[in-house]
Amino acid sequence: MHIHLFRTLIFAFILGNGCSQRNISVATYRSNQDRKRLSVASSFNSANWTNYVLVICPEEDISIPFNCKRIRPALDLAIRRFHELDLLDPTHLVFHFADSKCNDQHGALAAFEYIIKGQLHCFLGPSCDYSLSPVGLYASSWKLPVITSGGISHEFRTDPRYSTLTRMGTTSKSVIDFILLQMRLFHWKRLVNIYDVSYQNSHCKLVLSYFKEVKKKGNIYVHPVFANPGDNVEEIMKRSVGTEYSGK
């Protein structure tokens, strides 16, 4: 891949982090006709070539930080800046968008669609780990780079099959390492995790999954507790911590 393309994509995802926090609306940048494809062109000559980038992100779920509505304006800003710096020529970038629906099916189907079309050189996303897992595995077989703000699960760090994956966001290891640092500071050895019953496909489960590795090392005892909707969390804490662990 041309070095300018890689620098452009890195810059775009850095901007994407900022745009997700500022909640910029794509409506100010793109009309509805441009929602599925963003084409960035510069002055062409016979030496120009086209690079295709597949952006896989959740389309409808705006509760997810890196959804399509926040990523599109970030890409616009990034490309505009690179044109100002004259860093794109002679590259022609074409961005395709696909809805991951944050599951392990739709993102992978989109990847195969554009591989078959011969229009895929790089992935931006998926940002959801459940979509990233199959896409990351296929991309490594295809020798295609994957740049994502997701991949928080520790498995993406340790599994060599994700050889073309670049993670740019917070990982579960960094979050848990911070928690463990505080526990060592206060000499705490036991931890109770209180989960909502719907945690199975949640962001929290992915973050806390790294505790499995901690438990294997024998450094800390982790006890999971599940809460139903409407349960009094304060009472759960009193029961789980006060009754079961007092004096230990």
C-alpha positions, -999 to +999 in steps of 0.1 A: +000+000+000+012+035-008+026+053+022+003+083+016-027+061+019-016+046+052-008+081+066-042+093+054-061+065+071-042+069+104-049+107+104-086+100+096-090+077+125-073+101+149-098+127+137-125+101+142-117+098+178-121+136+182-153+137+162-169+110+183-163+130+214-176+162+199-206+145+184-203+161+150-232+153+128-226+139+093-256+159+080-234+190+078-210+172+055-228+146+034-261+145+015-281+113+016-270+105-019-234+103-006-241+080+024-229+048+009-198+060-010-173+088-005-150+093-035-120+116-031-103+126-063-074+149-072-060+159-106-052+127-125-026+116-150-015+083-164+005+075-132-025+078-109-040+047-092-070+040-070-071+026-035-103+012-021-111+015+016-140-004+033-153+014+063-173-010+085-192+006+113-227+004+129-251+025+109-281+028+132-268+024+168-257+059+177-249+048+213-217+032+200-190+059+199-175+050+165-207+048+145-209+057+108-225+091+114-194+102+134-168+086+111-180+101+078-172+137+088-139+127+102-129+112+069-140+144+051-119+165+074-089+142+070-090+141+032-096+178+030-065+184+052-043+160+031-054+178+000-043+211+016-009+195+024-007+180-012+000+145+003-026+125-017-014+129-053-013+107-073-035+086-051-073+083-057-091+071-026-125+056-027-143+049+006-171+023+007-193+021+038-209-010+052-232-015+082-217-039+107-248-040+129-222-048+156-224-086+150-202-113+136-221-117+104-227-084+085-192-070+086-177-103+072-203-104+044-193-069+034-157-078+033-163-107+010-185-086-012-158-061-019-131-087-022-151-104-049-156-070-066-118-064-065-124-032-047-106-036-014-071-026-002-077-016+034-103-018+062-113+010+086-130-008+114-150-026+124-151-007+156-172-034+174-152-064+186-179-088+176-176-077+140-139-072+141-131-108+151-141-125+117-130-095+096-096-094+113-091-131+107-100-129+070-080-097+065-048-114+077-053-142+052-058-116+024-028-096+037-049-065+040-044-040+068-072-033+094-072+000+113-097+002+141-106+021+172-120-011+186-103-044+194-105-038+232-105-075+240-071-088+251-074-117+226-066-093+197-033-086+214-023-122+220-037-140+190-011-141+161-038-147+136-047-109+137-013-101+121-026-072+100-046-055+127-037-020+141-057-010+172-058+027+180-082+029+209-082+019+246-077-018+252-090-040+280-054-045+292-048-008+297-080-004+316-075-035+338-038-026+344-050+007+358-075-010+381-048-035+393-024-007+400-049+008+424-056-026+440-019-031+446-016+004+460-042-004+486-032-041+490-066-054+478-068-090+468-105-096+461-127-080+435-164-083+429-177-075+394-214-066+392-228-073+358-262-065+342-278-097+330-276-084+294-238-081+296-232-111+274-227-089+243-218-057+260-188-034+260-183-041+297-178-078+292-151-072+266-133-048+290-134-071+320-126-102+300-089-095+307-095-104+343-095-140+332-058-137+325-053-120+358-070-149+376-048-175+358-018-158+372-032-161+407-027-125+416-062-117+425-096-133+432-124-121+409-160-129+418-188-121+392-223-110+404-253-106+381-280-080+386-315-081+371-332-050+359-347-032+389-324-048+414-310-026+441-272-024+434-265-010+468-281-040+484-263-064+461-230-048+472-239-051+508-248-088+504-219-097+481-192-078+498-204-075+534-217-110+539-193-131+518-161-112+522-161-094+555-131-103+576-113-120+547 
